[in-house]
Amino acid sequence: MRGSGKLAGHMEVRKSTTNSPDSVGAPETFTLKREGFAAHP
């Protein structure tokens, strides 16, 4: 359940980033979050 909640939060952040006008910083943040998520499955 804990992992599921983390995944949901990750998806939410991604959606917010996509809607953000700062497209340049979005990929970098997404990659960082993705790496952190992979490090803590």
C-alpha positions as a Markdown table, in Angstrom:
| # | Residue | x | y | z |
|---|---|---|---|---|
| 1 | Met | 0.0 | 0.0 | 0.0 |
| 2 | Arg | 2.8 | 2.3 | 0.8 |
| 3 | Gly | 4.4 | 1.8 | -2.6 |
| 4 | Ser | 1.1 | 2.4 | -4.3 |
| 5 | Gly | 0.7 | 5.7 | -2.6 |
| 6 | Lys | 4.2 | 6.7 | -3.6 |
| 7 | Leu | 3.4 | 5.8 | -7.2 |
| 8 | Ala | 0.2 | 7.8 | -7.2 |
| 9 | Gly | 2.1 | 10.8 | -5.9 |
| 10 | His | 4.7 | 10.4 | -8.6 |
| 11 | Met | 2.0 | 10.3 | -11.3 |
| 12 | Glu | 0.4 | 13.4 | -9.8 |
| 13 | Val | 3.7 | 15.3 | -9.9 |
| 14 | Arg | 4.2 | 14.3 | -13.5 |
| 15 | Lys | 0.8 | 15.6 | -14.5 |
| 16 | Ser | 1.4 | 18.9 | -12.8 |
| 17 | Thr | 4.8 | 19.2 | -14.4 |
| 18 | Thr | 3.3 | 18.5 | -17.9 |
| 19 | Asn | 0.7 | 21.3 | -17.4 |
| 20 | Ser | 3.5 | 23.6 | -16.2 |
| 21 | Pro | 4.8 | 26.2 | -18.8 |
| 22 | Asp | 8.3 | 25.4 | -17.7 |
| 23 | Ser | 8.9 | 22.5 | -20.1 |
| 24 | Val | 12.6 | 22.8 | -19.9 |
| 25 | Gly | 12.9 | 22.1 | -16.1 |
| 26 | Ala | 10.1 | 19.4 | -16.2 |
| 27 | Pro | 12.2 | 16.6 | -17.8 |
| 28 | Glu | 15.1 | 17.2 | -15.3 |
| 29 | Thr | 12.8 | 17.0 | -12.3 |
| 30 | Phe | 10.9 | 14.0 | -13.7 |
| 31 | Thr | 14.2 | 12.2 | -14.2 |
| 32 | Leu | 15.4 | 13.0 | -10.7 |
| 33 | Lys | 12.1 | 11.8 | -9.1 |
| 34 | Arg | 12.2 | 8.7 | -11.3 |
| 35 | Glu | 15.7 | 7.9 | -10.2 |
| 36 | Gly | 14.7 | 8.3 | -6.5 |
| 37 | Phe | 11.6 | 6.1 | -7.0 |
| 38 | Ala | 13.7 | 3.4 | -8.6 |
| 39 | Ala | 16.2 | 3.6 | -5.7 |
| 40 | His | 13.4 | 3.1 | -3.2 |
| 41 | Pro | 11.0 | 0.6 | -4.7 |
